[in-house]
């Protein structure tokens, strides 16, 4: 039993933790997927696209985030969104009010 606990703590947990580690999205990935993320944001009708800045977000291994932030002249509390893109499936969701 102790061996199993040791195995889980030393071998399995570090790999599980590594998947959760996020880093800055690469410029190449951002360039390739920006159009898709922008179209998805527009289709959600959250906010006029001409009033937002799109910023490369984080790459968290199995998914990435694109940051949509209202431009300063239109910005208000909650006018920040993340478009989360699942790399494997291409599925996207929007996280409101970041």
N, C-alpha and C positions, 0 to 999 in steps of 0.2 A: 504494500500500500504506500509506504514512504517513497519507494522508487517511482511509482506512478505519479505521485505528487511532485517529486523532484523533476521528473521528465516533463511534466506539463509546465512547470514554472521556468525551467531552463531552456527548453527546446521550443515549445509551442507558443507561449506567451510573447516572446520577442518578435516572432513572425507575424502574429496577429496585430501587435502594436505597430509594426513597420508599415502595414497596409494603411493605417490611419494617418500616417505622417503626410502632411501636405507641403508643397513647395510652389514656387512661382511657376505659372504656366509658361511653356516655351513659346517664343515668338512664332515659330513655324506652325505649331498647333493652333495658336490664336488666329493666325492668318487664314488657315484652312477652314476653321469651323465658325469664324465670326459671322459669316453670311447666314448660316443655319440658325445660330442663336438669335441674331437680329430678327429674322423672319418669324421665329417663334415668339419673341417678345412683342412684335407688332401684332401678331394674330391674337395675343392675349388682351389687347386693347386696354392695357394698364395705364399708359401714358403716351403722349405723342413722341414718336422716335426722334423728331427734330429737336426736342427739348431735353434729350438725355446725352450723356457721355458714356461710351462703352469702354470698359477697362478690362484688361486681362486679369483674371482672378487667380484662383489656386488650382493646382493639379493635385488631387488626392489619391492618385493611383487608379482606381476604378471609375472615378468621376472627376469632372472639372467644373469650375464656376466661372461664369462671365458676370462682371459687375456692371449694372446699369444704374447710373446715378443722374438725377435731375441736374441740369446745368444751374449754376449759381443764381441766375435771375428767375428760375422757376422752382428752386429747391425749397422744400419744406420738410418738416419732420415726417419720416416714413417714406420719403420719395427716393428710396434706394431699393433695388431689386437684384436678386441673383438668379441667373438662369443656370440651373444645374443640368449638365449633360452627362449621361451614363455612357462611358466609352464603348462598352460591349454591345449595348442594344441601340444606342443613339436616342434613347428616350430622354425627354426634357421635362422639367418642372420649373415653376417660378416660385421663389421664396420672397414673400412681400415684406416691405418695411424694415429692411436691415438697417 
